[in-house]
Amino acid sequence: MSKVALVTGGTRGIGAAISLALQAAGYKVAANYAGNDEAAAKFTEETGIPAYKWSVADYDACAEGIARVEADLGPVDVLVNNAGITRDSMFHKMTRQMWQEVMDTNLSGLFNMTHPLWPGMRDRKFGRVINISSINGQKGQAGQANYSAAKAGDLGFTKALAQEGARAGITVNAICPGYIGTEMVMAVPEKVRESIIAQIPVGRLGAPEEIARCVVFLAGDDAGFITGATISANGGQYFV
């Protein structure tokens, strides 16, 4: 029987690439999304992957959404915590709301999604939790004190939970993408994009599919000895 994978933020950008790669690898995939109904409907129509709407910032909504997914597809074996937002601002101009919104989605969202699934994974003695952090959670970035703090917190969450899940057959790992050629990045002015690429030793932006291949590897049975790890997929821009 095919394993079930749930990808948050799974209908656009890196998340869509992850959903498609897991589907191609034989998983039954559910893609969560928060707001763009039109994009989600188009994604489902083109891929056949069902999309489920809820905010990962809301614990109760996560629990209810997970219950719907499991009723439709079966118990979730692989969770990819990919959903994230930005509210960029230099710190002296950052508002409490900008801080809190990013924390609620990018950090608390991991708790909200993983916590309801954890007991079932423990009972079945198998689980894969894969957290999409960021290069800026490793090195920091001006104008992103909120985002960088949340993404760094994702790495601490990963390392702590990996120790709890290991003997229950659950691995917990993180991926830190660098600058990826998503719709958002490609929308910035060309000169800005060129300045970004100039900082990347391989001389190009990453592709969403390159992050997706990391996820497929970590989700597989062959990665069962890897837990608490961080894969830095950034083209050599930053080394830890």
N, C-alpha and C positions, 0 to 999 in steps of 0.2 A: 504494500500500500504506500502511495506517495506521502511523503512528509508535507506538513502544512507550514508555510512561511507567511508571516505578517510583516509588512513593510510600512512604517509610518512615513507620511509625506511621500507616498509611493506612486503618485500619478504624474509627477513632473520632475524634470532635471535629473539629478543623481538618483533620486528615489525611483523614478520610472525605469532607468537603466538597470537598477538592482532588481526590480520586480520582473522585468523581462528576462534577465539573466537567470534568475532562480526558476522561472517558468521553463526556460530552455533546458535547465539542468534536471527537470522532472518534478519539481515541487508544485504542489497546489498553492497558489499565491493569492493572498488578499492584500489590497493596497488601501491604506488609510489616507484620507486627505481632510483638510480643515475648512476650505472655503470656496475653491474655484470649481463650481458644479459643472460648468461647460467643459473645462479641461478634463475633469474626471470622467464625464460621460463619453467624451471623445476617446480617452485612453481605454476605457472598457470596451467600447465599440471596436476599436482597432486591434485590441490584444486578447479580448475574452477574459481578462483578469477583472474580477469584481472589485468595485471600489466602495468603501464604507466611510461615511462622513462623521467625524467627531474631532474635538480639540484635545490634543494630548495634554494640554494644560489643566484639564478638568478630570479629576480622578474618577468620579462617578461615571462620566461619559466614557472613559476608557474601559472601565469594568463592563459597562453595558455594551459597548462596541465589540469588545473581545468576545462576550457571550454570543453576540450575533454571528461573528465570524466562526466560532467553534460550532454553533448550531448548524451552520451552512456547510462547513468544510471539514470539521473534526478538530481535535485538540491541536493547538499551535505548538510546533516543535522548534521553530526558528523565529526569533523576533529580531527585526532590524530597526533600531531606534534611529531613524534618519531625519525625522521632522525637525525643522529649525527655522528661526526667524532672525532678522537683524533689526535693530533700532539704533543705528550708528549716530554718534555725536561725540565731540570732544567732551571730556569729563565735566568741565566747568559749565557746560550747557546741558548736560544730561539730566533728565527729570527722573523722579522716582518711578513714574509710570514706564518710562523707557527701560529702566533697569529691571523692574518687576516683570514686565511682559516677556523679556528675553529669558529671565530666570525661570519663569513659570513653564515656558515651552521647552527651552534648550537643556535645562537641568532637571527641574521637577518632572518634566515629561518622561524622563527615563524611569523615575520611580513609579509614576502613574501607570505606565505601560507594563513594566516588568513585574511589579508587585502582584497584580492579579494573576499573572501567568506562572509565577514562581512555584506555588504549591503543586500544580499539575505536573510541571517539569520534574520536581523532586519525587513525586509519586511514581512517575513513569521512568525515572532514572535516566532521563535524557533531556537535553535542551541546548540550544545555541542562542546566546544573546550577543548581538553585534551592534556596537554603539558607534555612530558616525560623529566623531569629534571634528577637529580642525587643526590645521597648522597654526592658527592664531590662538588656539588653546595651549599650544606648546611654547610659542615664542612671544605671544602678546602682539597687539596691534593698536597703534594710536587711533583714537576714535571708536574703539571697540572694547572699552573696559568691561561692559556688561557681557558682550558676546565671548570675549576671551576668558573671563572668569567662569562663565557657564560651561564652556567647552573644556576648560581645565578641570572643572568639577566632574565632567563626564569621565575623565581619565581616572580620577580617584575612585569614583563609583565602580568603574570597571575592575580596578585592581582589588578593591575590597570584596566585591561580590564574587569575583573569580575564586577567592579563597573559600567562600561559603559553599559555592556550587560544585567544587571539584569532586568531592567524594560522592555526590549525587549524580554524576555523569553530565553535569551542566558546565559548559565552557562559556566564559564571558570575555570578549575581546573588543578592542577599539580600532578604528581606522581613522587616521588624520589626513584627509585630503588637503592638498595645496590648492592652487588656483586651477579650477576646472572650467572647461569651455561650455558652461551652461547658458541658458537664455539670459540669465541675470548678468553674467560676466560679459557676454557678447554684446549686451546693450550699452555698456559703458563707452564713452568716446574712444576712438581708435588710438589717440595719443596716450590715454591712460592705460589702455590695454597693452600698448607697446612698452610702456614703462614697467608694467607688471612682468611681461615676458622677459624683459632684460634682466630681471632678478632671478630667473629660473635657469639653472645651469643647462638643462636639456634643450632650452631654447624654444619652448612651446608651452601652451596650456595643456593640462591633462584632459582626457576624454572621460565622460561619465562611465563609459563601459569599462574603463580601467579600474575604477573604484568598485564597480559591480563584480569584476572578476575576483577581487580580494574578498568580497562578501561570500561569493560562491565557495571559495576555498575554505574559509573559516566555518561555513555552515556544514561542510561535508564531514563524513565519518573519518576521513584521513587526517583531519585537523584535531582529533580528539585529545592530543597531548599538548595542544597549544591553548593556554588560558591565561588571562591577565596581561596579554600582550597588546602592544600598539604597533600597527603597521603605518609607517609614514609614507604616504604616496604623494610626494610633492615635487618630483623632478629634480631632487637634489638641492632644493632651496633652503632646507633647514634640517640639520642633523641633531639627534638627541643622544 
